[in-house]
């Protein structure tokens, strides 16, 4: 049974129906305000004020917790229970602010979000190459508590005719979060699209992509590489790079696993690889972006296969996030240890 929080009211009743959300016991609009900061929901969800976002939801188990902010459509943090810090990057200058879908400036909040790939098609479909389409990034989303999960529902993007549903849940007793991102075509002509998950993370010690098939020659694994990033190493089974403070870099690989290694923690992101899938960006199923300048962050990005979507079609992508405390001084040893677990 789902509890309808109606925190943002952004998604239409039609889209909610299309997503098949079971609102058997809806709360009135006023009920959102009655769930005061600190109030608990039976599914281990607490409404909190997170850096000025008063609609934030804290999803928790005995080991880890996730902070979800419907008004900006983000999972803003994933951290160990009781901690005030986590690996997700947050833009200090935008804390507590709201997005503006009409602005030509992108609100780079941080956290975890989803866009339609490939980005190269945005000008033809959305009539602009930047910022991202407003239905995916730039409008408040609706939050639904469904048992032990929180579901974010976007409005239907008018250019793609696609609405988005993201189910966020924690594995009981484990430091694991899963996010299931579903796109559903609700209007407009058919469009070819891929589910694209972008997780912004703090400046790492290093990042790694684990090759889907370590027996392949290494040059067949790297799909895009503008210039060699900092501390770039490529070997069978693994690609390693660090953030370059002076230049932006982005690489794409045929991989189902990306790893972020920080000073104290390690975050692994897994998303299943479809062996015969047609992937965007020269066949990339995973990408790593490193940002230069004062905004010191990297992005671990997972992509699904391209699908031609007509009205009523659905595609989805599941990403699994595993958080661990570092136990090894050497990042390569740490990464190997994480994979073995």
C-alpha positions in Angstrom: 0.0 0.0 0.0 1.4 3.4 -1.0 1.2 6.6 1.0 0.9 9.6 -1.2 2.9 12.5 0.4 2.0 15.1 -2.3 5.1 17.0 -1.3 5.5 18.8 -4.6 2.3 18.1 -6.5 4.4 18.2 -9.7 3.2 15.0 -11.4 -0.3 15.0 -12.9 -3.0 12.5 -11.9 -2.8 11.1 -15.4 0.9 10.4 -15.1 0.4 8.9 -11.7 -2.2 6.6 -13.1 0.1 5.6 -16.0 2.8 4.6 -13.6 0.3 2.4 -11.8 0.9 3.8 -8.3 -1.5 2.3 -5.9 -2.9 5.2 -4.0 -5.2 3.1 -1.9 -4.7 5.3 1.2 -3.9 8.8 0.0 -3.1 11.6 2.3 -4.6 15.0 1.7 -2.4 17.8 0.4 -2.4 19.2 3.9 -1.0 15.9 5.1 2.4 16.7 3.7 2.8 19.5 6.2 1.4 17.3 9.0 4.4 15.1 8.5 6.6 17.4 10.4 10.4 17.3 10.3 11.5 14.3 12.4 8.2 12.5 12.0 8.6 8.8 11.2 6.8 6.7 8.6 6.4 3.0 9.2 8.7 2.2 6.2 11.8 3.7 7.9 11.2 7.1 6.2 11.6 10.4 8.1 10.8 13.9 6.8 13.7 16.2 7.6 15.0 19.7 6.8 18.1 19.0 4.8 20.2 22.2 4.3 17.1 24.2 3.8 15.1 21.7 1.8 12.2 21.2 4.1 10.6 18.5 1.9 13.6 16.2 2.2 13.0 12.5 3.1 15.5 10.3 5.0 15.3 6.7 4.0 17.2 4.4 6.4 18.1 0.9 7.6 20.4 -0.1 10.4 23.5 0.5 8.4 23.1 3.3 5.8 20.7 6.1 4.9 19.7 8.0 1.8 18.6 11.6 1.6 16.0 12.3 -1.1 14.8 15.8 -2.1 11.7 15.8 -4.3 11.7 19.6 -4.9 14.9 19.2 -6.9 14.4 15.6 -8.1 17.6 14.3 -6.5 18.9 11.6 -4.2 21.3 14.0 -2.6 23.2 11.8 -0.3 24.0 8.1 0.5 25.9 7.6 3.7 26.5 5.5 6.8 23.7 5.7 9.4 24.3 8.6 11.8 27.0 10.2 9.7 26.8 13.8 8.5 29.0 13.2 5.5 28.8 10.8 2.5 30.5 10.4 -0.9 27.8 12.2 -3.0 28.9 15.7 -4.0 26.7 18.6 -3.0 27.0 22.1 -4.3 27.3 24.3 -1.2 26.2 27.4 -3.2 22.8 25.9 -4.1 21.8 24.3 -0.8 18.1 24.9 -0.1 17.4 26.5 -3.5 14.8 25.4 -6.1 15.3 24.7 -9.9 14.0 26.9 -12.6 13.0 24.9 -15.7 12.9 28.1 -17.9 16.4 29.2 -17.0 19.2 28.9 -19.5 21.6 28.2 -16.6 21.7 24.7 -15.2 21.2 24.3 -11.5 24.1 22.0 -10.6 22.9 20.7 -7.2 24.9 17.5 -7.1 23.6 14.1 -5.9 22.1 11.4 -8.2 19.7 12.0 -11.1 18.6 10.7 -14.5 18.6 12.2 -18.0 17.7 10.9 -21.5 20.6 9.8 -23.6 22.2 10.5 -25.9 22.7 14.1 -25.2 23.6 14.7 -28.8 19.9 14.3 -29.7 18.7 17.0 -27.3 18.7 19.8 -29.9 16.6 17.9 -32.3 14.1 16.6 -29.7 14.1 19.4 -27.0 15.1 22.3 -29.3 18.1 23.0 -27.1 21.4 21.2 -26.4 21.6 22.6 -22.9 20.3 22.8 -20.1 18.8 19.3 -19.7 15.1 18.7 -20.6 12.9 20.2 -17.9 10.8 17.2 -17.2 13.9 15.2 -16.3 15.9 18.0 -14.5 14.5 21.4 -13.6 11.0 20.7 -12.1 9.9 19.4 -8.7 9.0 15.8 -8.5 6.3 14.0 -6.5 7.3 11.7 -3.6 5.4 8.5 -2.8 6.3 6.3 0.2 5.6 2.7 -0.8 6.4 0.2 2.0 10.2 0.4 2.6 10.8 2.5 -0.6 10.6 6.1 -1.7 9.4 6.7 -5.2 10.0 9.9 -7.1 7.6 10.7 -10.0 8.5 13.4 -12.5 6.1 15.4 -14.7 5.9 14.2 -18.3 8.6 16.1 -20.3 6.8 17.9 -23.1 9.6 17.4 -25.7 10.3 13.7 -25.2 6.8 12.9 -24.1 8.3 10.7 -21.3 7.6 10.6 -17.6 10.1 9.2 -15.1 9.6 7.0 -12.0 12.6 6.3 -9.7 12.2 3.8 -6.9 14.8 4.2 -4.1 15.2 1.4 -1.5 17.8 0.1 0.9 18.7 -3.6 1.3 17.8 -4.6 4.9 20.8 -4.8 7.2 23.3 -4.1 4.4 25.2 -1.0 3.1 23.4 -1.2 -0.3 20.9 1.1 -2.1 19.1 0.2 -5.3 17.5 2.7 -7.6 15.2 1.5 -10.3 14.7 4.2 -12.9 11.8 3.7 -15.3 10.9 5.8 -18.4 7.3 5.6 -19.8 6.3 7.1 -23.1 3.1 9.1 -22.4 2.7 11.4 -25.5 4.2 12.5 -28.8 5.9 10.7 -31.6 8.2 7.7 -31.1 11.7 8.6 -29.8 14.9 6.5 -29.4 16.3 7.0 -25.9 18.5 5.4 -23.3 18.1 5.6 -19.4 21.1 7.6 -18.3 22.0 7.7 -14.5 24.4 10.4 -13.3 25.9 10.2 -9.8 28.0 13.2 -8.8 30.7 12.3 -6.2 33.3 14.2 -4.2 36.9 14.6 -5.4 38.3 11.0 -5.2 41.6 9.5 -4.6 40.8 7.6 -7.8 38.0 6.2 -9.9 37.9 2.9 -11.8 35.9 1.1 -14.4 35.9 -2.7 -14.4 35.8 -4.1 -17.9 33.0 -6.4 -18.8 35.3 -8.8 -20.5 38.9 -8.6 -19.3 40.0 -11.0 -22.1 39.3 -8.4 -24.8 42.2 -6.2 -26.1 42.2 -3.1 -24.0 41.7 -0.7 -26.9 38.3 -2.2 -27.7 37.0 -1.4 -24.3 37.5 2.4 -24.3 34.7 4.0 -26.3 35.6 7.6 -26.0 38.6 9.5 -24.7 39.3 13.1 -25.5 42.7 13.4 -23.8 44.4 11.2 -21.3 43.0 12.2 -17.8 45.2 12.5 -14.8 46.7 9.3 -13.5 45.2 7.4 -16.4 46.0 3.7 -16.5 44.5 1.1 -18.8 45.1 -2.6 -18.3 43.2 -5.8 -18.8 40.3 -5.9 -16.5 40.5 -2.3 -15.2 40.7 1.4 -16.2 41.9 3.9 -13.6 41.8 7.7 -13.6 41.8 10.6 -11.1 40.3 14.0 -11.3 42.4 16.6 -13.2 41.9 20.1 -11.5 42.8 21.9 -14.8 40.8 20.1 -17.5 37.5 18.3 -17.9 37.8 14.7 -19.1 35.3 12.0 -20.0 35.7 8.4 -21.0 33.2 5.7 -21.9 33.6 1.9 -21.4 31.8 -1.3 -22.0 31.3 -2.0 -18.3 28.8 -3.0 -15.6 30.8 -1.7 -12.7 32.2 1.7 -11.7 34.2 2.4 -8.5 34.8 5.6 -6.6 37.6 5.5 -3.9 37.8 8.3 -1.4 40.0 8.9 1.5 37.9 6.9 3.9 35.2 5.2 1.9 34.6 3.3 -1.3 31.4 3.3 -3.4 30.7 0.7 -6.0 28.0 1.2 -8.6 26.7 -1.8 -10.6 24.2 -1.9 -13.4 23.7 -5.0 -15.6 25.2 -5.1 -19.0 23.0 -6.2 -21.9 25.4 -8.2 -24.1 23.8 -7.4 -27.4 22.4 -4.0 -26.4 22.9 -0.9 -28.6 24.4 1.7 -26.3 24.7 5.4 -26.9 28.0 7.4 -27.0 29.9 5.0 -29.2 28.7 2.0 -27.4 29.3 3.1 -23.8 27.4 1.4 -21.0 29.3 3.3 -18.4 31.1 6.7 -18.3 33.4 8.6 -16.0 33.5 12.4 -16.1 35.9 14.5 -14.1 35.2 18.2 -13.5 38.0 20.8 -13.5 38.1 24.0 -11.6 36.7 25.0 -8.1 33.7 22.6 -8.3 35.8 19.5 -7.4 33.6 16.5 -8.3 33.5 13.5 -10.6 30.5 11.7 -12.2 30.0 8.0 -12.4 27.4 7.4 -15.1 25.5 4.3 -16.1 23.6 4.0 -19.4 21.0 1.5 -20.6 20.6 0.3 -24.2 18.9 2.6 -26.7 15.2 1.7 -27.2 12.7 3.1 -29.7 9.7 4.2 -27.5 6.1 4.7 -28.6 3.2 5.7 -26.4 2.7 3.1 -23.7 6.3 1.7 -23.9 8.4 1.4 -20.7 12.1 1.0 -20.2 14.0 0.8 -17.0 17.5 0.5 -15.5 18.5 -0.8 -12.1 21.6 0.6 -10.4 23.0 -0.9 -7.2 25.2 1.3 -4.9 27.4 -0.4 -2.3 29.2 1.6 0.3 32.2 0.3 2.3 34.8 1.7 4.7 38.3 1.6 3.3 40.6 -1.0 4.7 43.5 -0.9 2.4 46.1 1.9 1.7 46.5 1.0 -1.9 43.5 2.0 -4.1 44.1 -0.9 -6.5 44.1 -3.4 -3.7 41.0 -1.7 -2.2 39.2 -2.0 -5.5 40.0 -5.6 -5.9 38.9 -6.3 -2.4 35.6 -4.6 -3.0 35.0 -6.6 -6.2 35.7 -9.9 -4.4 33.0 -9.0 -1.8 
